[in-house]
Amino acid sequence: MRGGYMKLIAMLLACCFCLGNLGSDASGPGVLIRVGIREGRPSVAMVSTGGMNIYTGTSFLKSVDNNVVVRISNRGKDMYVDGDKVIAPVTFHARTYQGTIRLTDGYTYRGSMECLKTPGRDGLTVVNVVPVEYYLYGVVGKEMSPSWNLEALKAQAVAARTYAITHKNYYRQRGFDVTDDTRSQMYGGMNGEAHSVIRAVDETNGEVLFYKGKLIDAIFCSTAGGWTENSENVWGRAYGYLRGVPDFSRTMPEYRWHVKVTPEQMANVLQASGRTVGEVTGILLSPLQKRPMSVGDRGISGRVRSLTIYGTDGKVTLSGNVFQSLFSLKSAVFDVYDGQSSLPDPETNSVQREAFFTVDKGIPFVIYGFGWGHGLGMSQYGAYHMALSHRGVKNYYRTILAHYYTGTSLEQLY
């Protein structure tokens, strides 16, 4: 029954995502995904080294030769191709097998390109309709350095594939499934490809992560800062596969960071956000200690769930995520200290301060922290370090994924 369920998912994906694919050149391996490349543009231009076939609606419009630039524009409710009014959407297919299409102001892409009227606003939306496996060629190397160990790249490929399929139709009302930036996953088309990345994707072809019979939301972060977090402490909802676990990224760049702040600066930032407390006099926050932690205002990783800032005109309680955003911190794993000695290290139990941190007028203090990102799911630098420490271990990517996505199973979707 389990295998039948997975086959059904694969068949439905293939059927749904191949609709509108007007030629075999763009079919490729796996199922299709629609990537939003541009939105609200008055015009765009495309070119292919092997020429293009152009369709309007479901009808063939014309064929253009190698390296001929075609311009698509929008005026009011109408769309034009090289000045001729056409029926939307307009779809471009490379004329040669596995041919590519380039936006003249951007990257080169596999698959086909579709131009449609931007929903709810003026301009054009450009969508790259591409097989998931080819999409991943342009994602993995943008999310993780192609120079990293192959097993780390393979772990990233599986996470990115699972994320992409889970998030299909996420931006359906805007005409695509996923974006090409951090709102979904970074995607650079062929400009993001590398031999190591293609190998990582190919060697994990069709593999995805399941938890209790369902595809997971395989999110990841740059550096978890020593420990990943339980999802309810970031998203407000518990997911069994997003549990806090040790993160092996201590030697990585951006693992530790700090910023110096004056009480006056903090008061000004709060006031600008509509939270006036007068002169800042103190911060109530449990000190960051060795992880895992189990105090009410911090998560298991030490990420701040809430803190209260006191001032001469009152107090304000903020979530750790809001405080992180207001003060442009790299993560919500942070603490405060007076800056009079070396940075405290919670892993050695060297943090010594009271829960109420007193702030003196005119005297700066330090906010220090660990990691970069939300701290949920796979830590990319942690995956790198795990793979590096187990160099030569075949298929170690499976161990990496099992570590960061608790209780999941790696299975073949197609």
Buried (B, 14 or more C-beta within 10 A) or exposed (E): EEEEEBEEBBEEBBEEBBEBBBEEBBBBEBBBBBBBBBBEBEEBBBBBEBBBBBBBEEEEBEEBEEEEEBEBBBEEEEBBBBEEEBEBBBBBBBBBEEBBBBBEEBBBBBBBBBBBBBEEEEBBBBBBBBBBBBBBBBBBBBBBBBEBBBBBBBBBBBBBBBBBBBBBEBBEEBBBBBBBEEEBBBBBBBBBBBEBBBBBBBBBBBBBBBBEEEBBBBBBBBBBBBBBBBBEBBBEEEBEBBBBBBBBBBEBEBBBBBEEBBBEEBBEBBEEEEBEBBBBBBBBBBBBBBBBBEBEBBBBBBBBBBBBBBBEEEBBEBBBBBBBEBBEBBBBBBBBBBBEEEBBBBBEEEBEBEEEBEBEEEEBBBBBBBBBBBBBBBBBBBBBBBBBEBEEEEEBBBBBBBBBBBEBBBBEBB
